[in-house]
Amino acid sequence: MIVDITGEIINKLYKIAPNSNFYRDNVKGGFKQPAFLVNLVSMSLQKQFF
């Protein structure tokens, strides 16, 4: 069972591009390229009846 979704995404990206930098949050000084920003976005869903 996957507990840390963001961590699993970073692991998969690392297998594809191992020489890249991976960030979970914005960096004030900027990113070292090549880089991936993997950030979890909260959302909620509501059921709608037609």
N, CA, C and O atoms as a Tinker XYZ file with bonds, in Angstrom:
   200  protein
     1  N      0.842000   -1.183000    0.000000    73     2
     2  CA     0.000000    0.000000    0.000000    64     1     3
     3  C      0.892000    1.254000    0.000000    63     2     4     5
     4  O      1.861000    1.336000    0.754000    81     3
     5  N      0.555000    2.206000   -0.841000    73     3     6
     6  CA     1.317000    3.452000   -0.936000    64     5     7
     7  C      0.786000    4.435000    0.099000    63     6     8     9
     8  O     -0.409000    4.733000    0.122000    81     7
     9  N      1.667000    4.934000    0.951000    73     7    10
    10  CA     1.278000    5.892000    1.981000    64     9    11
    11  C      1.650000    7.314000    1.559000    63    10    12    13
    12  O      0.857000    8.241000    1.720000    81    11
    13  N      2.844000    7.478000    1.025000    73    11    14
    14  CA     3.347000    8.794000    0.633000    64    13    15
    15  C      3.301000    8.915000   -0.888000    63    14    16    17
    16  O      4.233000    8.493000   -1.573000    81    15
    17  N      2.227000    9.487000   -1.416000    73    15    18
    18  CA     2.035000    9.584000   -2.863000    64    17    19
    19  C      3.119000   10.451000   -3.500000    63    18    20    21
    20  O      3.668000   10.093000   -4.542000    81    19
    21  N      3.425000   11.577000   -2.882000    73    19    22
    22  CA     4.443000   12.481000   -3.421000    64    21    23
    23  C      5.795000   11.770000   -3.497000    63    22    24    25
    24  O      6.508000   11.901000   -4.492000    81    23
    25  N      6.138000   11.043000   -2.487000    73    23    26
    26  CA     7.399000   10.299000   -2.473000    64    25    27
    27  C      7.456000    9.241000   -3.566000    63    26    28    29
    28  O      8.503000    9.043000   -4.183000    81    27
    29  N      6.345000    8.563000   -3.808000    73    27    30
    30  CA     6.298000    7.550000   -4.865000    64    29    31
    31  C      6.451000    8.179000   -6.247000    63    30    32    33
    32  O      7.111000    7.609000   -7.116000    81    31
    33  N      5.847000    9.346000   -6.456000    73    31    34
    34  CA     5.990000   10.048000   -7.732000    64    33    35
    35  C      7.457000   10.441000   -7.941000    63    34    36    37
    36  O      7.998000   10.285000   -9.035000    81    35
    37  N      8.087000   10.948000   -6.891000    73    35    38
    38  CA     9.502000   11.325000   -6.984000    64    37    39
    39  C     10.366000   10.103000   -7.279000    63    38    40    41
    40  O     11.303000   10.192000   -8.072000    81    39
    41  N     10.070000    8.972000   -6.659000    73    39    42
    42  CA    10.835000    7.750000   -6.937000    64    41    43
    43  C     10.721000    7.330000   -8.395000    63    42    44    45
    44  O     11.717000    6.939000   -9.003000    81    43
    45  N      9.527000    7.405000   -8.963000    73    43    46
    46  CA     9.336000    7.046000  -10.372000    64    45    47
    47  C     10.072000    8.020000  -11.293000    63    46    48    49
    48  O     10.702000    7.605000  -12.265000    81    47
    49  N      9.989000    9.321000  -10.981000    73    47    50
    50  CA    10.698000   10.312000  -11.790000    64    49    51
    51  C     12.212000   10.115000  -11.696000    63    50    52    53
    52  O     12.927000   10.318000  -12.677000    81    51
    53  N     12.696000    9.724000  -10.526000    73    51    54
    54  CA    14.127000    9.495000  -10.343000    64    53    55
    55  C     14.620000    8.361000  -11.243000    63    54    56    57
    56  O     15.732000    8.413000  -11.768000    81    55
    57  N     13.780000    7.338000  -11.415000    73    55    58
    58  CA    14.156000    6.223000  -12.294000    64    57    59
    59  C     14.257000    6.678000  -13.746000    63    58    60    61
    60  O     15.067000    6.153000  -14.511000    81    59
    61  N     13.427000    7.662000  -14.126000    73    59    62
    62  CA    13.433000    8.171000  -15.495000    64    61    63
    63  C     14.561000    9.183000  -15.703000    63    62    64    65
    64  O     15.243000    9.155000  -16.727000    81    63
    65  N     14.754000   10.070000  -14.734000    73    63    66
    66  CA    15.738000   11.155000  -14.866000    64    65    67
    67  C     16.566000   11.266000  -13.583000    63    66    68    69
    68  O     16.329000   12.161000  -12.771000    81    67
    69  N     17.534000   10.367000  -13.393000    73    67    70
    70  CA    18.291000   10.337000  -12.130000    64    69    71
    71  C     19.186000   11.548000  -11.885000    63    70    72    73
    72  O     19.559000   11.802000  -10.740000    81    71
    73  N     19.538000   12.295000  -12.914000    73    71    74
    74  CA    20.425000   13.445000  -12.736000    64    73    75
    75  C     19.666000   14.740000  -12.494000    63    74    76    77
    76  O     20.256000   15.819000  -12.551000    81    75
    77  N     18.385000   14.655000  -12.229000    73    75    78
    78  CA    17.554000   15.835000  -11.998000    64    77    79
    79  C     17.442000   16.125000  -10.511000    63    78    80    81
    80  O     17.762000   15.283000   -9.672000    81    79
    81  N     16.983000   17.328000  -10.200000    73    79    82
    82  CA    16.699000   17.717000   -8.819000    64    81    83
    83  C     15.195000   17.617000   -8.599000    63    82    84    85
    84  O     14.406000   17.910000   -9.498000    81    83
    85  N     14.808000   17.203000   -7.404000    73    83    86
    86  CA    13.402000   17.007000   -7.090000    64    85    87
    87  C     13.051000   17.852000   -5.870000    63    86    88    89
    88  O     13.741000   17.816000   -4.851000    81    87
    89  N     11.977000   18.603000   -5.991000    73    87    90
    90  CA    11.549000   19.501000   -4.919000    64    89    91
    91  C     10.093000   19.224000   -4.556000    63    90    92    93
    92  O      9.269000   18.917000   -5.418000    81    91
    93  N      9.795000   19.339000   -3.262000    73    91    94
    94  CA     8.418000   19.213000   -2.793000    64    93    95
    95  C      7.785000   20.586000   -2.560000    63    94    96    97
    96  O      6.560000   20.710000   -2.566000    81    95
    97  N      8.593000   21.596000   -2.358000    73    95    98
    98  CA     8.103000   22.950000   -2.081000    64    97    99
    99  C      8.840000   23.951000   -2.963000    63    98   100   101
   100  O      9.910000   23.659000   -3.495000    81    99
   101  N      8.250000   25.137000   -3.109000    73    99   102
   102  CA     8.919000   26.210000   -3.835000    64   101   103
   103  C     10.205000   26.602000   -3.114000    63   102   104   105
   104  O     10.290000   26.519000   -1.888000    81   103
   105  N     11.194000   27.026000   -3.879000    73   103   106
   106  CA    12.478000   27.451000   -3.336000    64   105   107
   107  C     12.638000   28.933000   -3.646000    63   106   108   109
   108  O     12.550000   29.338000   -4.805000    81   107
   109  N     12.871000   29.743000   -2.622000    73   107   110
   110  CA    12.979000   31.197000   -2.825000    64   109   111
   111  C     14.114000   31.571000   -3.762000    63   110   112   113
   112  O     13.970000   32.491000   -4.567000    81   111
   113  N     15.221000   30.888000   -3.674000    73   111   114
   114  CA    16.380000   31.210000   -4.498000    64   113   115
   115  C     16.309000   30.644000   -5.904000    63   114   116   117
   116  O     17.190000   30.912000   -6.721000    81   115
   117  N     15.278000   29.868000   -6.198000    73   115   118
   118  CA    15.135000   29.257000   -7.518000    64   117   119
   119  C     15.576000   27.804000   -7.512000    63   118   120   121
   120  O     16.168000   27.315000   -6.550000    81   119
   121  N     15.282000   27.146000   -8.581000    73   119   122
   122  CA    15.582000   25.729000   -8.710000    64   121   123
   123  C     16.877000   25.526000   -9.484000    63   122   124   125
   124  O     17.210000   26.314000  -10.369000    81   123
   125  N     17.595000   24.478000   -9.151000    73   123   126
   126  CA    18.727000   24.048000   -9.973000    64   125   127
   127  C     18.152000   23.156000  -11.065000    63   126   128   129
   128  O     17.470000   22.173000  -10.775000    81   127
   129  N     18.426000   23.498000  -12.311000    73   127   130
   130  CA    17.854000   22.743000  -13.414000    64   129   131
   131  C     18.792000   21.645000  -13.846000    63   130   132   133
   132  O     20.004000   21.804000  -13.700000    81   131
   133  N     18.304000   20.547000  -14.367000    73   131   134
   134  CA    16.912000   20.181000  -14.578000    64   133   135
   135  C     16.246000   19.831000  -13.258000    63   134   136   137
   136  O     16.890000   19.309000  -12.347000    81   135
   137  N     14.963000   20.118000  -13.160000    73   135   138
   138  CA    14.270000   19.933000  -11.890000    64   137   139
   139  C     12.809000   19.576000  -12.100000    63   138   140   141
   140  O     12.213000   19.879000  -13.133000    81   139
   141  N     12.252000   18.923000  -11.086000    73   139   142
   142  CA    10.833000   18.616000  -11.022000    64   141   143
   143  C     10.303000   19.165000   -9.704000    63   142   144   145
   144  O     10.924000   18.978000   -8.658000    81   143
   145  N      9.175000   19.831000   -9.750000    73   143   146
   146  CA     8.468000   20.270000   -8.541000    64   145   147
   147  C      7.256000   19.374000   -8.397000    63   146   148   149
   148  O      6.345000   19.405000   -9.225000    81   147
   149  N      7.250000   18.575000   -7.344000    73   147   150
   150  CA     6.142000   17.656000   -7.086000    64   149   151
   151  C      5.459000   18.145000   -5.818000    63   150   152   153
   152  O      5.988000   18.001000   -4.716000    81   151
   153  N      4.287000   18.719000   -5.990000    73   151   154
   154  CA     3.579000   19.342000   -4.880000    64   153   155
   155  C      2.188000   18.753000   -4.783000    63   154   156   157
   156  O      1.487000   18.646000   -5.789000    81   155
   157  N      1.786000   18.372000   -3.597000    73   155   158
   158  CA     0.470000   17.800000   -3.360000    64   157   159
   159  C     -0.559000   18.919000   -3.272000    63   158   160   161
   160  O     -0.376000   19.882000   -2.527000    81   159
   161  N     -1.629000   18.791000   -4.026000    73   159   162
   162  CA    -2.695000   19.786000   -4.037000    64   161   163
   163  C     -3.936000   19.161000   -3.418000    63   162   164   165
   164  O     -4.363000   18.082000   -3.829000    81   163
   165  N     -4.514000   19.834000   -2.433000    73   163   166
   166  CA    -5.722000   19.330000   -1.779000    64   165   167
   167  C     -6.943000   19.659000   -2.623000    63   166   168   169
   168  O     -7.041000   20.746000   -3.192000    81   167
   169  N     -7.855000   18.730000   -2.700000    73   167   170
   170  CA    -9.114000   18.990000   -3.378000    64   169   171
   171  C    -10.224000   18.218000   -2.685000    63   170   172   173
   172  O     -9.993000   17.239000   -1.975000    81   171
   173  N    -11.415000   18.690000   -2.914000    73   171   174
   174  CA   -12.564000   17.971000   -2.386000    64   173   175
   175  C    -13.570000   17.801000   -3.514000    63   174   176   177
   176  O    -13.686000   18.652000   -4.395000    81   175
   177  N    -14.280000   16.712000   -3.474000    73   175   178
   178  CA   -15.273000   16.409000   -4.496000    64   177   179
   179  C    -16.648000   16.376000   -3.863000    63   178   180   181
   180  O    -16.818000   15.908000   -2.737000    81   179
   181  N    -17.605000   16.867000   -4.580000    73   179   182
   182  CA   -18.986000   16.812000   -4.123000    64   181   183
   183  C    -19.809000   16.075000   -5.162000    63   182   184   185
   184  O    -19.682000   16.318000   -6.362000    81   183
   185  N    -20.648000   15.177000   -4.690000    73   183   186
   186  CA   -21.523000   14.467000   -5.606000    64   185   187
   187  C    -22.615000   15.424000   -6.083000    63   186   188   189
   188  O    -23.153000   16.210000   -5.304000    81   187
   189  N    -22.926000   15.343000   -7.354000    73   187   190
   190  CA   -23.975000   16.175000   -7.904000    64   189   191
   191  C    -25.028000   15.267000   -8.545000    63   190   192   193
   192  O    -24.704000   14.319000   -9.261000    81   191
   193  N    -26.266000   15.575000   -8.274000    73   191   194
   194  CA   -27.361000   14.818000   -8.860000    64   193   195
   195  C    -28.005000   15.661000   -9.950000    63   194   196   197
   196  O    -28.218000   16.860000   -9.773000    81   195
   197  N    -28.310000   15.043000  -11.057000    73   195   198
   198  CA   -28.917000   15.767000  -12.163000    64   197   199
   199  C    -30.410000   15.598000  -12.148000    63   198   200
   200  O    -31.101000   16.140000  -13.011000    81   199
